[in-house]
Amino acid sequence: MALKENIEVEFNEKDFKHNFLEQSEFTVMWPRYREEYLKTNEKLLQEKLQEIKLSLDINYSERYFTVSTTNKTRDPYIIIKGRDMLKLIARGMNLNEASLILKDGFTSEIIVPKELKKEVFLKRKARLVGPNDVTLKALRMLTDCHIVLQTDTISIVGPFKGVTQVVSVVDSCFYENIHPVYLIKKLITFKELQNDKSKKDLDWNIYFPQIKAKKQKNRKSKIDKKEKNDKMPLPPPKSNLDKLIETGEYFLDDKKDIKKRKNKKNEKYILPEE
């Protein structure tokens, strides 16, 4: 039996008449600098979540969201999408861009590059952004994704394919030390080949630019390697002192010196005349 191709199933709330047995909720922390934005856009955020039948509570004193299902919620996965939207907003993304995650066929990714020194991270971050945000804008256009770089995180939202491409570019830029310009050229070539039906059956690798990761050379301390000799080293020649100790003359000479010193002291000391 031949396997069928991808079957698209549309979700219909009318197919689920009863509410969930248990309530689901998630808590998402947000930084202090987002407080002003949340206060000005709280009404819009509440309305956006009410449209998908979720409830939202914002705690300004402890700085966290609480999103939960309601009795009207019918989509079991919508709570996950609502949580991901709040995570994107907490990371600096605007509500309009973050709400794209609620659509079907869209996903998100939050990347936190680790194991990098601060100087290396800032240089590669600037390289990803490019002069006047040129590199970042080109990446957004090619992948149809919204990308936000905030402090030490990179937030992405868009179609599944586009998000996968952005994640690949970010990983190559930060961890493999490959300049994003070469990766963007590769994406442009890939799009052109997709539109060219005459090259459908060809190997596309010959058209992509050959990229090699630059590895930084570790400065290791030079260690002098000593040659290994199987033969035992010859003993050093005996000194005169060693010979005197072996014969015992060294100790006899010491006794003689002590006697001489005593005799000299006795000679120097003269009893006074009475």
Secondary structure, DSSP 8 states (H G I E B T S, - for coil): ------------GGG--S--SS--EEEEE--GGGHHHHHHHHHHHHHHHHHTTEEEEEETTTTEEEEEE-TT---TTHHHHHHHHHHHHHTT--HHHHGGGGSTTEEEEEE---S--HHHHHHHHHHHH-GGGHHHHHHHHHHT-EEEEETTEEEEEEEHHHHHHHHHHHHHHHHS---HHHHHHHHHHHHHHHH-GGGTTS-GGGTS---------------------SS--------HHHHHHHHTHHHHHHHHHHHHHHHHHHHH------
